[in-house]
Amino acid sequence: MAADVINLRQARKQKARAEKGQKAAENRAQFGRPKHEKTVTRALKAKVEKTLDQGKLEKPD
């Protein structure tokens, strides 16, 4: 009937480590790419925005 006893300090540190690991993985994905991959991604993003803007209808003022 008794619940498992946990050490709150250890649980807090374990949670902080997990969050830090997730942040590190995000940073590796964002900043750990070669320059040519970054330029290709930037060019594709610009192309998508350009094609999206071409289809926009402007309201007459």
C-alpha atoms as an extended CHARMM CRD file, in Angstrom:
* protein
*
        61  EXT
         1         1  MET       CA              0.0000000000        0.0000000000        0.0000000000  PROA      1               0.0000000000
         2         2  ALA       CA              2.9320000000        2.3400000000        0.5180000000  PROA      2               0.0000000000
         3         3  ALA       CA              4.0650000000        4.3850000000       -2.4630000000  PROA      3               0.0000000000
         4         4  ASP       CA              7.6040000000        4.2630000000       -3.7580000000  PROA      4               0.0000000000
         5         5  VAL       CA              9.8920000000        6.6740000000       -1.9570000000  PROA      5               0.0000000000
         6         6  ILE       CA             11.8480000000        8.9590000000       -4.2630000000  PROA      6               0.0000000000
         7         7  ASN       CA             14.5380000000       11.4840000000       -3.5420000000  PROA      7               0.0000000000
         8         8  LEU       CA             13.1930000000       14.8330000000       -4.7740000000  PROA      8               0.0000000000
         9         9  ARG       CA             16.6770000000       16.2930000000       -5.2300000000  PROA      9               0.0000000000
        10        10  GLN       CA             17.6970000000       13.4370000000       -7.5100000000  PROA      10              0.0000000000
        11        11  ALA       CA             14.4060000000       13.5900000000       -9.4120000000  PROA      11              0.0000000000
        12        12  ARG       CA             14.8380000000       17.3380000000       -9.9500000000  PROA      12              0.0000000000
        13        13  LYS       CA             18.3990000000       16.8760000000      -11.2010000000  PROA      13              0.0000000000
        14        14  GLN       CA             17.3450000000       14.0270000000      -13.4920000000  PROA      14              0.0000000000
        15        15  LYS       CA             14.5860000000       16.2000000000      -14.9910000000  PROA      15              0.0000000000
        16        16  ALA       CA             17.0540000000       19.0710000000      -15.5030000000  PROA      16              0.0000000000
        17        17  ARG       CA             19.5000000000       16.7180000000      -17.2580000000  PROA      17              0.0000000000
        18        18  ALA       CA             16.7660000000       15.4650000000      -19.5620000000  PROA      18              0.0000000000
        19        19  GLU       CA             15.7390000000       19.0300000000      -20.4760000000  PROA      19              0.0000000000
        20        20  LYS       CA             19.3780000000       19.9970000000      -21.0280000000  PROA      20              0.0000000000
        21        21  GLY       CA             19.8500000000       16.9710000000      -23.2850000000  PROA      21              0.0000000000
        22        22  GLN       CA             16.7870000000       17.8870000000      -25.3290000000  PROA      22              0.0000000000
        23        23  LYS       CA             18.0190000000       21.4780000000      -25.7100000000  PROA      23              0.0000000000
        24        24  ALA       CA             21.4310000000       20.1680000000      -26.8090000000  PROA      24              0.0000000000
        25        25  ALA       CA             19.7990000000       17.9530000000      -29.4450000000  PROA      25              0.0000000000
        26        26  GLU       CA             17.8290000000       20.9250000000      -30.7860000000  PROA      26              0.0000000000
        27        27  ASN       CA             20.9950000000       23.0340000000      -30.9370000000  PROA      27              0.0000000000
        28        28  ARG       CA             22.8890000000       20.2660000000      -32.7420000000  PROA      28              0.0000000000
        29        29  ALA       CA             20.1300000000       20.1090000000      -35.3350000000  PROA      29              0.0000000000
        30        30  GLN       CA             20.0490000000       23.8830000000      -35.7390000000  PROA      30              0.0000000000
        31        31  PHE       CA             23.7180000000       24.8530000000      -35.5490000000  PROA      31              0.0000000000
        32        32  GLY       CA             25.5750000000       21.6480000000      -36.3180000000  PROA      32              0.0000000000
        33        33  ARG       CA             25.0950000000       21.7670000000      -40.0690000000  PROA      33              0.0000000000
        34        34  PRO       CA             27.6220000000       22.6090000000      -42.7760000000  PROA      34              0.0000000000
        35        35  LYS       CA             27.4100000000       25.9640000000      -44.4920000000  PROA      35              0.0000000000
        36        36  HSD       CA             26.1930000000       24.5300000000      -47.8120000000  PROA      36              0.0000000000
        37        37  GLU       CA             23.2290000000       22.8550000000      -46.0780000000  PROA      37              0.0000000000
        38        38  LYS       CA             22.3180000000       26.1270000000      -44.3910000000  PROA      38              0.0000000000
        39        39  THR       CA             22.4330000000       28.0160000000      -47.7020000000  PROA      39              0.0000000000
        40        40  VAL       CA             20.3100000000       25.3850000000      -49.4410000000  PROA      40              0.0000000000
        41        41  THR       CA             17.7360000000       25.5220000000      -46.6340000000  PROA      41              0.0000000000
        42        42  ARG       CA             17.7060000000       29.3260000000      -46.7330000000  PROA      42              0.0000000000
        43        43  ALA       CA             17.2550000000       29.3160000000      -50.5340000000  PROA      43              0.0000000000
        44        44  LEU       CA             14.3840000000       26.8170000000      -50.3590000000  PROA      44              0.0000000000
        45        45  LYS       CA             12.6840000000       28.8590000000      -47.6550000000  PROA      45              0.0000000000
        46        46  ALA       CA             13.0170000000       32.0310000000      -49.7430000000  PROA      46              0.0000000000
        47        47  LYS       CA             11.5890000000       30.2330000000      -52.7870000000  PROA      47              0.0000000000
        48        48  VAL       CA              8.5910000000       28.9890000000      -50.8090000000  PROA      48              0.0000000000
        49        49  GLU       CA              7.9080000000       32.4890000000      -49.4500000000  PROA      49              0.0000000000
        50        50  LYS       CA              8.2270000000       33.9760000000      -52.9380000000  PROA      50              0.0000000000
        51        51  THR       CA              5.7700000000       31.5220000000      -54.5030000000  PROA      51              0.0000000000
        52        52  LEU       CA              3.3700000000       32.0710000000      -51.6200000000  PROA      52              0.0000000000
        53        53  ASP       CA              3.5560000000       35.8400000000      -52.0440000000  PROA      53              0.0000000000
        54        54  GLN       CA              2.9700000000       35.5440000000      -55.8050000000  PROA      54              0.0000000000
        55        55  GLY       CA             -0.4210000000       33.9930000000      -55.1890000000  PROA      55              0.0000000000
        56        56  LYS       CA             -1.5160000000       36.7380000000      -52.7910000000  PROA      56              0.0000000000
        57        57  LEU       CA             -4.2040000000       39.1350000000      -53.8420000000  PROA      57              0.0000000000
        58        58  GLU       CA             -3.5770000000       42.7250000000      -52.8140000000  PROA      58              0.0000000000
        59        59  LYS       CA             -6.4770000000       44.7990000000      -51.6140000000  PROA      59              0.0000000000
        60        60  PRO       CA             -6.9210000000       48.1380000000      -53.3880000000  PROA      60              0.0000000000
        61        61  ASP       CA             -6.5650000000       51.0250000000      -50.9500000000  PROA      61              0.0000000000
